[in-house]
């Protein structure tokens, strides 16, 4: 790969995919899919050009992976949500690399709207959901479109596993119909 920044981004996407698949028990010890045809497998998405579908598909989430120095979280979240729509998934989120830390300590960012929709799908009270999955709030001035919530990749992996286990298939679990 000629572009070093592209190589860093690809490495981060692959690391997140591999972490989530291992956490969810979807791969063997050698890293191969236990059931290659399963829709539950976390996969890196093929690039779709103008109708980008995000970097990683972890149904029901589309993850936009970022490995950059300067954060632009609200912009990235809007991008992830558009790409989730293009991919036909209900939730778009951002997963950002933290320099010098493990994949598990990467940061997951979601809009207040997405956070609320996921919480409601799980049927959890606000405080319980926030504490159980380690969410913290970032408020950027009075413009609520710039507000977001953050957790770690490790906490998101637990959330993903619980969501898949607790939320019935047709309820915001797979592709948007």
Secondary structure, DSSP 8 states (H G I E B T S, - for coil): ---HHHHHHHHHHHHHHHHHHHHTT-B-TTS-BSSTT-TTS-EE----GGG---SEEETTEEEEEE--SS--HHHHHHHHHHHHHHHTBSEEEEEE--TTS-GGG-EEEEEHHHHHHHHHHHT--HHHHHHHTT-EEE--TT-GGG-EEEEEHHHHHHHHHHHHHHS-TTTTTSB--
